Amino acid sequence: MWIIVLQRITVEFFLDLLYFPIWWYTAGAKRFILGLVRIFQEANMMMVPGLWLKNIFVPMFGQYDWQGRIMSFFVRLANVIFRSIGLFIWLIILVIFYFIWLLFPLFVIYMFVNSLI
């Protein structure tokens, strides 16, 4: 009985080894992209440059005089600019992570072959 189980485990192991590259570049890549999109959405919800832009002409702290309006405008403009830049940098980092994800198996194979030679 145990020989049948051992054969089944061995066959499954080799089939999984053959299926791994297919999974990595199809379903695995899709799951990874969906995770990165979720991470980007969470970062957008934390930084919210669109909300700052929406309220750019609303005076801060109830300062309705002209000095308060001018200061509020420039503070919110700076917030929109820096938060948008931060969000864009975060997007670039996530895209780099995706390319690392795609290239990682090739790097491992290259290092394995390089160590054998």
ABEGO torsion letter per residue (X at the ends): XAAAAAAAAAAAAAAAAAAAAAAAABAAAAAAAAAAAAAAAAAAAAAGAAAAAAAAABBBGGBABAAAAAAAAAAAAAAAAAAAAAAAAAAAAAAAAAAAAAAAAAAAAAAAAAAAX
